[in-house]
Amino acid sequence: MALPLLFAVVLLAAVGPLAEAATATFKTVAGGTWETAANWDTNAVPGPADTVMIPAAITGPINAGISVKVASITKSNAGALNISGTNHTIGTFSITATGTGPVTFSGMTATITTFNHGGTGAITGMSGLAFYFNTFSMTSTGSMTFGGTQINVGSWQQTAGSTFTLSGGVFNATTVELTGNAPKYYINAGVATIGTLRHAGSSGILQVGAAPARIDVSSLFEWSGV
């Protein structure tokens, strides 16, 4: 009967201690590379369990040339964040009101459970990229332009003058909600396939470019307000 216990002790010793979650704050004011340990106050490159903070004091660009895999990112600065690499996995990505600097994604895939864009900066998804979101929201006058292969999202929410532009590829969403003052949703190229599309507010814009650009709404379309 002692064998299972002995096996468990040996297995734990072989595996070693599990990595503990940390809060990693980018500290180099002039910016630099994500994958340089010295740029972080933890002196280590953030890992899958870690919370990443990019404070307002960081003015220079941050360039991530590796696949970014972290629990969360909070961006509060005016400097650029360029995320390349191959496949990115992020639990929650938040851009605060002071996060005015642009964010650019490239690579093959970016899987982000929750994306909250509360700033005024621009997000760009480059050619060849596929985005996967559970929830995506823009709550300020920021923008997102996507020219990759596809966006797959459960709930897409825009308000307060935010702007989304699809310049290529496919946009797939269960629900799109445009609310508040002047949200803008442009399909300049590519195809948007949406289950439910709702607008409630003032001065909203829904615009589709020349064919073959189109929007397909399969379940419900509601447009109220101006």
Buried (B, 14 or more C-beta within 10 A) or exposed (E): EEEEEEEEEEEEEEEEEEEEEBBBBBBBEEBBBBBEEEBBEBEEBBBEBBBBBBBBEBEBBBBBEBBBBBBBBBBBBBBBBBBBBEEBBBBBBBBBEBBBBBBBBBBBBBBBBBBBBBBBBBBBBBEEBBBBBBBBBBBBBBBBBBBBBBBBBBBBBBBBBBBBBBBBBBBBBBBBBBBBBBBBBBBBBBBBBBBBBBBBBEEBEBEBBEEEBEBEBEEEBEEEEE
